[in-house]
Amino acid sequence: MQQARTNIRMQLVVVTVGVVLMVIKFVAWHMTGSSAILSDALESIVNVIAGGFALYSLVLVAKPRDREHPYGHGKVEFISAGIEGGLVAIAGLAIMVQAVIAFLQGNEVHQLGSGIALTALAGGINLVLGLILKHRGRKQLSITMEASGTHLLSDAWSTVAMLGGLLLIMLTGRTWIDSLFAFGFGIFLLRQGVVVLRRAVAGIMDETDMVLAEQVVRILEEGRRPDHIDVHNLRVIQFGAALHIDCHATLPWYYTLEQAHSIIHDMEHLVNQHMARRVELFIHMDPCVPTSCSICTMPDCAVRQAAFTHRIGWDLDSALLNARHGSTTPIPGDQPKQ
């Protein structure tokens, strides 16, 4: 809870500073008439709006689970990141259009020295805030803060490139460079927005993060016991910083419910020991069948119906299948509902 409050306060600072930087950039544009500086100022509007959505999402994420939201409120982070990505992409398109118009109309620039100084100040502040937010987002596993940090860093680096263009104008007197850099800035923002939007949509659609899923399977394999016969039908869903995992585990059919429950509890504890985030496992228990005997490493099994032949290691490919290891036949009753 303390971490959530810290995240909210940090994002509130980002929004407040964003408003100040937006004013500074528009003052710089008014002084210079530069299309490149106008592009940067327009993107600051996106920063403020996206920062407001991010702040709201962090407030929601901090709320505890309730009856209407049994998995918590973490999914709103993907919505916030998606809105931010969409706004950035739209801003990129608008800036490209503005750059073309300015080029065709022969835009003039003036007082570049003062404009460069103000824009450099704003870019430096964005760089510091972006680095802090991105580090905090990765540490806290918050896609909202990471997306905000990525956005601010993109703004900072593009400001550096834009300042280079303005310095070229001062040295050469060729004002068309201003429109060229503004157009390039728009392309850069469009690409960044699409990347953030793509990641957000993947989260909303519960697309499996293969890196996380592989990490979970590797942890289960390394802590595997002889009576852990099989893991399959693995599904990984993210709810903000929390991870929800569904899977089926094949255990000896003659185990009591208490024994099976103890094994499932140990598996959940094992995963949470080695993951950097909170993991919630919902494990469905399957009883072993005669075809399991050839791959079962249980010693001295009194009901074994076939000799042990080989051990099948657990990997991501087999764990994602809706079939027990060593079999390509889906399990009756385990078919996903259409």
C-alpha positions as CSV (number, residue, x, y, z in Angstrom):
1,M,0.0,0.0,0.0
2,Q,2.9,2.4,0.8
3,Q,4.4,1.7,-2.6
4,A,1.0,2.5,-4.3
5,R,0.8,5.8,-2.4
6,T,4.4,6.6,-3.5
7,N,3.6,5.8,-7.1
8,I,0.5,8.1,-7.0
9,R,2.5,11.0,-5.5
10,M,5.2,10.6,-8.1
11,Q,2.7,10.6,-10.9
12,L,1.0,13.7,-9.4
13,V,4.4,15.5,-9.5
14,V,4.8,14.4,-13.2
15,V,1.5,15.8,-14.1
16,T,2.2,19.1,-12.3
17,V,5.6,19.5,-13.9
18,G,4.1,18.5,-17.3
19,V,1.7,21.5,-17.1
20,V,4.6,23.9,-16.3
21,L,6.7,22.5,-19.2
22,M,3.8,22.8,-21.6
23,V,3.5,26.5,-20.8
24,I,7.3,26.9,-21.2
25,K,7.3,25.3,-24.6
26,F,4.4,27.3,-25.9
27,V,6.2,30.5,-24.7
28,A,9.2,29.3,-26.7
29,W,7.1,28.7,-29.8
30,H,5.5,32.1,-29.5
31,M,8.9,33.7,-29.3
32,T,10.4,31.8,-32.3
33,G,7.5,30.8,-34.5
34,S,9.4,27.5,-35.0
35,S,7.3,24.5,-36.3
36,A,9.7,22.1,-34.5
37,I,9.1,23.9,-31.1
38,L,5.4,24.0,-31.8
39,S,5.5,20.2,-32.4
40,D,7.2,19.8,-29.0
41,A,4.6,22.0,-27.4
42,L,1.7,20.1,-28.9
43,E,3.2,16.9,-27.7
44,S,3.3,18.4,-24.2
45,I,-0.5,18.6,-24.3
46,V,-0.5,14.8,-24.8
47,N,1.9,14.4,-21.9
48,V,-0.5,16.2,-19.6
49,I,-3.6,14.4,-20.7
50,A,-1.9,11.0,-20.7
51,G,-0.4,11.8,-17.3
52,G,-3.8,12.5,-15.9
53,F,-5.1,9.1,-17.1
54,A,-2.1,7.5,-15.7
55,L,-2.7,9.1,-12.3
56,Y,-6.3,8.0,-12.3
57,S,-5.3,4.4,-13.2
58,L,-2.7,4.3,-10.3
59,V,-5.4,5.4,-7.9
60,L,-7.7,2.6,-9.1
61,V,-4.9,0.0,-9.0
62,A,-4.2,0.9,-5.3
63,K,-7.8,0.0,-4.4
64,P,-8.2,-3.5,-2.8
65,R,-10.2,-6.3,-4.4
66,D,-13.9,-6.2,-4.0
67,R,-16.9,-8.3,-5.0
68,E,-17.3,-6.7,-8.4
69,H,-13.5,-6.9,-9.1
70,P,-12.3,-10.2,-7.6
71,Y,-9.0,-10.0,-9.5
72,G,-8.3,-6.5,-8.4
73,H,-8.2,-3.3,-10.6
74,G,-4.8,-3.9,-12.3
75,K,-6.2,-4.3,-15.8
76,V,-6.9,-0.5,-15.9
77,E,-3.1,0.0,-16.3
78,F,-3.3,-1.5,-19.8
79,I,-6.2,0.8,-20.6
80,S,-4.2,3.8,-19.4
81,A,-1.2,2.8,-21.4
82,G,-3.4,2.2,-24.4
83,I,-4.9,5.7,-24.2
84,E,-1.4,7.2,-23.8
85,G,-0.1,5.3,-26.8
86,G,-3.1,6.3,-28.9
87,L,-2.7,10.0,-28.0
88,V,1.0,9.9,-28.7
89,A,0.4,8.3,-32.2
90,I,-2.3,10.9,-32.9
91,A,0.0,13.7,-31.8
92,G,2.7,12.3,-34.2
93,L,0.3,12.5,-37.1
94,A,-0.9,16.0,-36.3
95,I,2.7,17.2,-36.0
96,M,3.6,15.7,-39.4
97,V,0.7,17.5,-41.0
98,Q,1.7,20.8,-39.3
99,A,5.2,20.3,-40.5
100,V,4.1,19.9,-44.2
101,I,1.9,23.0,-43.9
102,A,4.7,25.1,-42.5
103,F,7.1,23.9,-45.2
104,L,4.6,24.8,-48.0
105,Q,3.9,28.2,-46.5
106,G,7.6,29.0,-46.0
107,N,7.5,29.3,-42.2
108,E,9.9,31.9,-40.7
109,V,11.7,31.6,-37.4
110,H,13.2,34.3,-35.1
111,Q,14.7,34.7,-31.6
112,L,16.1,31.2,-31.8
113,G,18.6,31.7,-28.9
114,S,15.8,32.2,-26.3
115,G,13.7,29.5,-27.8
116,I,16.6,27.0,-27.7
117,A,17.3,27.8,-24.1
118,L,13.7,27.3,-22.9
119,T,13.3,24.1,-24.9
120,A,16.6,22.7,-23.6
121,L,15.4,23.4,-20.1
122,A,12.1,21.5,-20.7
123,G,13.9,18.6,-22.4
124,G,16.4,18.2,-19.5
125,I,13.5,18.1,-17.0
126,N,11.7,15.5,-19.1
127,L,14.9,13.4,-19.3
128,V,15.3,13.3,-15.5
129,L,11.6,12.5,-14.9
130,G,11.5,9.9,-17.6
131,L,14.5,8.0,-16.2
132,I,13.0,8.1,-12.7
133,L,9.5,6.9,-13.9
134,K,10.9,4.1,-16.1
135,H,13.1,2.8,-13.3
136,R,10.2,3.0,-10.9
137,G,7.8,1.3,-13.3
138,R,10.2,-1.6,-13.9
139,K,10.9,-2.0,-10.2
140,Q,7.2,-1.9,-9.3
141,L,6.1,-3.8,-12.4
142,S,3.7,-1.0,-13.3
143,I,3.1,-0.7,-17.1
144,T,1.5,2.7,-16.5
145,M,4.6,4.2,-14.9
146,E,6.8,2.5,-17.4
147,A,4.8,3.8,-20.3
148,S,4.8,7.3,-18.9
149,G,8.6,7.1,-18.4
150,T,9.1,5.8,-22.0
151,H,6.9,8.7,-23.3
152,L,8.9,11.3,-21.4
153,L,12.2,9.8,-22.5
154,S,11.1,9.8,-26.1
155,D,10.1,13.5,-25.7
156,A,13.5,14.3,-24.2
157,W,15.6,12.6,-26.9
158,S,13.4,14.1,-29.6
159,T,14.0,17.5,-28.0
160,V,17.7,16.9,-28.3
161,A,17.4,16.1,-32.0
162,M,15.1,19.2,-32.5
163,L,17.7,21.4,-30.8
164,G,20.3,20.1,-33.2
165,G,18.0,21.2,-36.1
166,L,17.5,24.7,-34.6
167,L,21.2,25.1,-34.2
168,L,21.6,24.1,-37.9
169,I,19.1,26.8,-38.8
170,M,21.1,29.4,-36.8
171,L,24.3,28.4,-38.5
172,T,23.0,28.0,-42.1
173,G,19.9,30.3,-42.2
174,R,18.0,27.5,-44.0
175,T,14.5,27.7,-42.4
176,W,13.2,24.6,-44.2
177,I,15.3,22.5,-41.8
178,D,12.8,23.4,-39.1
179,S,9.9,21.7,-41.0
180,L,12.1,18.7,-41.8
181,F,13.0,18.1,-38.1
182,A,9.3,18.6,-37.1
183,F,8.2,16.0,-39.6
184,G,10.9,13.6,-38.4
185,F,9.7,14.2,-34.8
186,G,6.2,13.3,-35.8
187,I,7.3,10.0,-37.3
188,F,9.2,9.2,-34.2
189,L,6.2,9.9,-32.0
190,L,3.9,7.9,-34.2
191,R,6.1,4.9,-33.9
192,Q,6.5,5.2,-30.1
193,G,2.7,5.5,-29.7
194,V,2.1,2.4,-31.8
195,V,4.6,0.4,-29.7
196,V,2.9,1.4,-26.4
197,L,-0.6,0.8,-27.8
198,R,0.4,-2.6,-29.1
199,R,1.7,-3.7,-25.7
200,A,-1.5,-2.4,-24.0
201,V,-3.8,-4.2,-26.4
202,A,-1.8,-7.4,-25.8
203,G,-2.4,-7.1,-22.0
204,I,-6.1,-6.4,-22.4
205,M,-6.5,-9.4,-24.7
206,D,-4.6,-11.6,-22.2
207,E,-1.9,-12.4,-24.7
208,T,0.6,-14.7,-23.0
209,D,3.9,-13.2,-22.1
210,M,6.1,-16.1,-23.2
211,V,9.1,-14.9,-21.2
212,L,7.1,-14.9,-18.0
213,A,5.5,-18.2,-18.8
214,E,8.8,-19.8,-19.6
215,Q,10.2,-18.5,-16.3
216,V,7.3,-20.1,-14.4
217,V,7.7,-23.4,-16.1
218,R,11.5,-23.4,-15.4
219,I,10.9,-22.7,-11.7
220,L,8.4,-25.6,-11.5
221,E,10.8,-28.0,-13.3
222,E,13.7,-27.1,-11.1
223,G,11.6,-27.7,-7.9
224,R,9.9,-30.8,-9.3
225,R,9.4,-33.9,-7.1
226,P,8.9,-37.5,-8.2
227,D,5.1,-37.3,-7.7
228,H,4.9,-34.2,-9.9
229,I,4.0,-36.2,-13.0
230,D,2.9,-33.6,-15.3
231,V,1.9,-29.9,-15.8
232,H,-0.1,-28.8,-18.8
233,N,-2.8,-26.3,-20.0
234,L,-0.7,-23.4,-18.6
235,R,-2.2,-19.9,-19.0
236,V,-0.6,-16.7,-17.8
237,I,-2.7,-13.5,-17.2
238,Q,-1.4,-10.2,-16.0
239,F,-3.4,-7.9,-13.7
240,G,-1.1,-4.9,-13.3
241,A,1.8,-6.0,-11.2
242,A,0.1,-9.3,-10.2
243,L,0.3,-12.5,-12.2
244,H,-2.5,-15.0,-12.4
245,I,-1.6,-18.5,-13.6
246,D,-4.0,-21.4,-14.4
247,C,-2.6,-24.8,-15.1
248,H,-3.4,-28.6,-14.7
249,A,-1.1,-30.8,-12.6
250,T,-1.1,-34.6,-12.9
251,L,-0.6,-36.3,-9.5
252,P,-0.9,-40.0,-8.4
253,W,-4.6,-40.9,-8.5
254,Y,-4.5,-42.6,-5.1
255,Y,-3.4,-39.4,-3.2
256,T,-5.9,-38.1,-0.7
257,L,-7.3,-34.6,-1.2
258,E,-5.2,-33.4,1.7
259,Q,-2.0,-34.7,0.1
260,A,-2.8,-33.2,-3.3
261,H,-3.7,-29.9,-1.7
262,S,-0.4,-29.8,0.2
263,I,1.5,-30.4,-3.1
264,I,-0.4,-27.6,-4.9
265,H,0.4,-25.3,-2.0
266,D,4.1,-26.1,-2.2
267,M,4.1,-25.4,-5.9
268,E,2.5,-22.0,-5.4
269,H,5.0,-21.2,-2.7
270,L,7.9,-22.3,-4.9
271,V,6.8,-20.0,-7.7
272,N,6.3,-17.0,-5.4
273,Q,9.7,-17.5,-3.9
274,H,11.5,-17.1,-7.2
275,M,9.4,-14.5,-9.0
276,A,9.8,-10.8,-8.7
277,R,6.1,-10.2,-8.5
278,R,3.1,-11.6,-6.6
279,V,1.8,-14.7,-8.4
280,E,-1.6,-16.3,-7.9
281,L,-1.9,-19.9,-9.0
282,F,-5.1,-21.7,-9.7
283,I,-4.1,-25.4,-10.2
284,H,-6.5,-28.0,-11.3
285,M,-5.5,-31.5,-10.2
286,D,-5.7,-34.4,-12.6
287,P,-5.3,-38.0,-11.6
288,C,-2.7,-40.1,-13.4
289,V,-3.8,-42.7,-15.9
290,P,-2.1,-45.9,-17.1
291,T,-0.3,-44.1,-19.9
292,S,1.4,-41.9,-17.3
293,C,3.3,-44.9,-15.8
294,S,6.0,-44.9,-18.5
295,I,7.0,-41.3,-17.7
296,C,6.3,-41.3,-14.0
297,T,9.4,-41.3,-11.7
298,M,7.6,-42.3,-8.6
299,P,9.7,-45.0,-6.8
300,D,8.1,-48.2,-5.5
301,C,4.6,-47.4,-6.8
302,A,2.4,-50.3,-5.7
303,V,-0.1,-49.7,-8.5
304,R,2.3,-49.1,-11.5
305,Q,0.9,-50.7,-14.6
306,A,3.9,-50.1,-16.9
307,A,7.6,-49.8,-16.4
308,F,9.2,-46.4,-16.3
309,T,11.0,-45.7,-19.6
310,H,11.9,-42.0,-19.7
311,R,11.5,-38.8,-17.9
312,I,9.9,-35.9,-19.8
313,G,11.3,-32.5,-18.8
314,W,8.8,-29.7,-18.4
315,D,9.2,-26.9,-21.0
316,L,7.0,-24.1,-22.3
317,D,5.8,-25.9,-25.4
318,S,4.5,-28.9,-23.6
319,A,3.1,-26.9,-20.6
320,L,1.0,-24.8,-23.0
321,L,-0.6,-27.8,-24.6
322,N,-4.1,-29.0,-23.5
323,A,-2.8,-32.6,-23.2
324,R,-0.8,-34.6,-20.7
325,H,2.9,-34.9,-21.5
326,G,3.7,-37.9,-23.6
327,S,0.2,-37.7,-25.2
328,T,-1.1,-35.6,-28.1
329,T,-4.7,-36.4,-27.2
330,P,-6.6,-33.6,-25.5
331,I,-8.1,-34.5,-22.2
332,P,-11.9,-35.1,-22.2
333,G,-13.7,-32.4,-20.2
334,D,-10.7,-30.1,-20.5
335,Q,-11.7,-28.7,-23.9
336,P,-12.1,-24.9,-23.9
337,K,-15.7,-23.8,-24.2
338,Q,-16.6,-22.4,-27.6
